[in-house]
Amino acid sequence: MGSTRASPRGVRYFLSEGAQAFRRNGLMSLAAVTTTVVTLLALGAALIVASTLEYIARQLESQVQAVVYVKDGLSGAAVDAVRARLASLPGVTGVVYVSKGEALDRLRKTLGSDVYMRDVLARNPLPASFVVDADRPDRLDGIAAAARRLPGVETATYGGSTAVRLLALTRMVRLGGAAVGAALALVALVIIASTIRLTVFARRAEIEVMRLVGATAWFIRWPFVIEGAITGACGAAVAFAAVAGLYALVVHGARDSLPFLPLPGPEQVALSLSWKLMAWGIVIGVVGSLLAVRRYLRA
Amino acid sequence: MEPRRSRNVTARAAVPPGVPGAVPEDGETAARARGDGAAGRAGVAVEPLPPGVPEPAPEVAAIEFDRVSKTYPNGVVAVRDVSLSIAPGEFVFIVGPTGTGKSTLMKMIYREELPTSGRVLVDGRDVTRLPARHVPFLRRRVGVVFQDFKLLPRRTARENVAFALEVTGVPSREVPRRVADVLEVVGLAGRADALPGEMSAGEQQRVSIARALVHRPPLLLADEPTGNLDPDTSWEIMQLLSQINLRATTVVVTTHDKMVVDVLRRRVIALDAGAVVRDQRRGRYGG
């Protein structure tokens, strides 16, 4: 840690030296930025997919409702019997019947008023169902299992069962993203280090003199660290624009075709993505630059 | 990999470097600083001082080698059991054939190389135990001049000298004056805006001397400073180094320049195969 680091003249010197070197290295800088972009694209995509899946899973999980579908053509008395049995299950706080007609109306509402189901479909394919409210989400598993055994019941589902599968998928996406990201980050690191080594080599005479006249190791390192940080930040900016733009497009499209899907908003996603990608980009750039100067600074 | 001694930081090494007038830690150091033990142990005759010449300051040696040996990783033994002491304000020639460890000896003073064994004390502080982060501060107190000048070709004389101040965080308002002063000292006030390529070899060496002096170091090392210069220019450079010595700077010069050594009659330390073979108060090149 050098005493010179705090001097404002020093800071300007480091920034201009770092920026100059970045420009002077031209094609190599471009290669380094591109590798960083690819790395962070993979990382960003994995982050978005994982966080979207998790968002959906959490939404489902938080629902304290199970849906019990009844068989088609059940009589009114049979429906009442099922309702009574459901209401008596432990943890059940409410049972609401949704007829085939109501189910179709609800679907139409979520899909938007301009869709006319009756024009498309000859007959209503939706089953009648009971929406069962529970006092706690963890009761739903038992309620669904008991409901499935009732006569006249087709099947029973609840959000949590889907959520469990989605969360498992989320974990896999995260793990996969981390593995691919780590491998790519290693490549980016090596390329950034090689690029900055060009600068180190071009400036070896200056480095030698600096060491000789008593410049501290950090004073010598800073311009290279800044060159690395610029490389990483450029890569992060491009990757962020690509991933965030793509996600905004996807969400926009999904709102038209899959309006019932709960997706996190693009602004919210962009916000959390921006600093994560920027942080990773800069970390990769800085570590690469430190690798590049290490040999030249060994006392 | 360079051989390193124990890494533990002693109380002495922890003292911030660059503090002038370091106090010897024990009587032993002070005794060695007089040079009475060092040369005698190596079995080298020291010429008695002529009457009237004062003994070197008895406090702390500017430089002290204490049984220093250096073997490079490739097995070359550059320095063999060297013990010597240079008092503050001395002017010393180190002479000897090429490859006898003169440069290695110099490098160990400013911690470019570490000895394989033994201690190197600068201002009473063992630089072999100096933590790496303190080395830059040692170098601000030890000016170094080389045969090949090591100037930055795209900077003017003024900028080359200013560079040494800028990269060590000297406030910018102090830089122009200090650079002008030191260019004056080396006789280059009128050539401040010349690039190294536009200057003669002698002028370039003056720039490099100015750069070495701009931190006002108490110690100046010159490793073959006239190796690339013609005899007249060499003589000028040596005279400049003598003048610098008169301003109370300790000067150590390695050289092959027999004429200069024989005319100046300063202390001469002769090395052969890495060992001190002669140490004379008012010596000649050939003994």
Boltz contact constraints between the chains, C-beta under 6 A:
constraints:
  - contact:
      token1: [A, 3]
      token2: [B, 169]
      max_distance: 6.0
  - contact:
      token1: [A, 4]
      token2: [B, 169]
      max_distance: 6.0
  - contact:
      token1: [A, 7]
      token2: [B, 169]
      max_distance: 6.0
  - contact:
      token1: [A, 9]
      token2: [B, 172]
      max_distance: 6.0
  - contact:
      token1: [A, 209]
      token2: [B, 150]
      max_distance: 6.0
  - contact:
      token1: [A, 210]
      token2: [B, 167]
      max_distance: 6.0
  - contact:
      token1: [A, 212]
      token2: [B, 144]
      max_distance: 6.0
  - contact:
      token1: [A, 213]
      token2: [B, 164]
      max_distance: 6.0
  - contact:
      token1: [A, 214]
      token2: [B, 136]
      max_distance: 6.0
  - contact:
      token1: [A, 214]
      token2: [B, 139]
      max_distance: 6.0
  - contact:
      token1: [A, 214]
      token2: [B, 140]
      max_distance: 6.0
  - contact:
      token1: [A, 214]
      token2: [B, 168]
      max_distance: 6.0
  - contact:
      token1: [A, 215]
      token2: [B, 167]
      max_distance: 6.0
  - contact:
      token1: [A, 215]
      token2: [B, 168]
      max_distance: 6.0
  - contact:
      token1: [A, 216]
      token2: [B, 136]
      max_distance: 6.0
  - contact:
      token1: [A, 219]
      token2: [B, 167]
      max_distance: 6.0
  - contact:
      token1: [A, 299]
      token2: [B, 132]
      max_distance: 6.0
  - contact:
      token1: [A, 299]
      token2: [B, 135]
      max_distance: 6.0
